[in-house]
Amino acid sequence: MALIDQFPGRGRDPLLKQAQKILAQRQTRALVVDRDLLGEPGWDILLCAFIAARKGEPCVLADVAQTIDLGLATTQRWADALTERGFVSQRKGLLEISVDAEAKLAGLFRKQRIELMQELGSGYDTAPSGTAGADPS
């Protein structure tokens, strides 16, 4: 099963889909570069909490640890740090993203979507660097 399929969205929430794609892309980086070189567990935990909130589902810390391929104790330490800084709250093994953090992530994802649509709408050149405008002859 594809990673993105583990997070089936309800309805057509574009911000949920954006967060799911970001998380899936982050996880597939391990196919190219060792995870220990690219680790950002705090961000991954926030993405999981955002996804759960947008889906209206509980965010279980143990499931988050499994999703981000990190030990439960390490995931708990990062969740504690996020809690101390007001990004999430915790209760009985569940995480809940704060209203402020959810709004900030939603704003970030909206901005990313707008920028992408603008680039696509303006004929953004997707050719590899050095080939744009090259003479085909």
C-alpha positions in Angstrom: 0.0 0.0 0.0 1.3 3.4 -0.9 2.1 5.6 2.0 -0.4 8.3 0.9 -3.1 5.6 1.0 -2.6 5.2 4.7 -4.2 8.6 5.2 -7.4 8.5 3.2 -9.0 12.0 3.4 -12.6 12.7 4.0 -14.1 15.0 1.4 -11.9 17.2 -0.7 -9.8 19.1 1.8 -6.9 20.4 -0.3 -4.8 21.3 2.8 -5.2 17.8 4.2 -4.0 16.4 0.8 -1.1 18.8 0.8 0.0 17.7 4.3 -0.4 14.0 3.4 1.8 14.5 0.3 4.4 16.4 2.2 4.6 13.6 4.8 4.8 10.9 2.1 7.5 12.8 0.3 9.5 13.2 3.5 9.3 9.5 4.1 10.3 8.5 0.6 13.5 10.5 0.9 14.9 7.6 2.9 15.1 5.7 -0.4 17.8 8.2 -1.5 19.5 9.4 1.7 19.8 7.8 5.1 17.1 9.0 7.6 19.7 10.0 10.2 20.9 12.7 7.8 17.4 14.2 7.2 15.6 13.8 10.5 13.1 16.4 11.6 10.9 14.5 13.9 9.2 17.6 15.3 8.0 18.6 11.9 6.8 15.0 11.1 4.9 14.9 14.4 3.2 18.2 13.6 2.3 17.0 10.1 0.7 13.8 11.7 -1.2 15.9 14.2 -2.4 18.3 11.5 -3.5 15.4 9.3 -5.4 13.8 12.2 -7.1 17.1 13.1 -8.2 17.7 9.5 -9.6 14.2 9.3 -11.3 14.5 12.6 -9.5 11.5 14.0 -7.4 11.0 17.1 -3.7 11.3 16.8 -2.2 8.4 18.7 1.4 8.9 19.7 2.3 5.2 19.2 0.8 5.4 15.6 2.8 8.6 15.0 6.0 6.9 16.1 5.3 4.0 13.7 4.4 6.4 10.8 7.5 8.4 11.1 9.7 5.3 11.8 10.9 6.5 15.2 11.0 4.8 18.6 8.2 5.6 20.9 10.5 7.1 23.6 12.1 9.4 21.1 8.7 10.4 19.6 7.5 11.1 23.2 10.5 13.4 23.8 9.8 15.4 20.7 6.1 15.5 21.5 7.0 16.8 24.9 9.1 19.6 23.3 6.3 20.5 21.0 3.9 20.6 24.0 6.2 22.8 26.0 6.2 25.3 23.1 2.5 25.2 22.6 2.3 23.4 19.3 0.4 20.4 20.6 -1.2 19.2 23.8 -1.1 15.6 25.1 -3.5 13.5 27.0 -3.5 9.7 27.6 -1.2 8.9 24.6 -3.1 11.3 22.2 -1.7 14.4 20.6 -3.8 17.3 19.6 -2.4 20.2 17.5 -3.1 23.6 19.0 -5.4 26.0 17.2 -2.5 28.4 16.6 -0.2 25.6 15.1 -3.0 24.3 12.9 -3.7 27.8 11.6 0.0 28.4 10.9 0.4 25.1 9.1 -2.8 25.7 7.1 -1.5 29.2 6.1 1.8 27.7 5.0 0.1 25.0 2.9 -2.2 27.6 1.4 0.7 29.8 0.5 2.5 26.8 -1.1 -0.5 25.9 -3.2 -1.0 29.5 -4.4 2.7 29.7 -5.4 2.5 26.4 -7.2 -0.7 27.5 -9.1 0.9 30.8 -10.0 3.9 29.1 -11.4 1.9 26.6 -13.4 -0.4 29.4 -14.6 2.4 31.5 -15.8 3.9 28.8 -17.9 6.6 28.0 -15.4 9.4 26.2 -17.2 9.7 22.7 -15.9 12.6 21.7 -18.2 15.8 20.7 -16.4 18.2 23.5 -15.8 20.2 24.4 -18.8 17.7 23.1 -21.3 15.1 25.9 -21.2 15.0 27.7 -24.5 17.8 25.6 -26.0 17.9 25.4 -29.7 16.4 22.0 -30.7 18.5 21.8 -33.9 
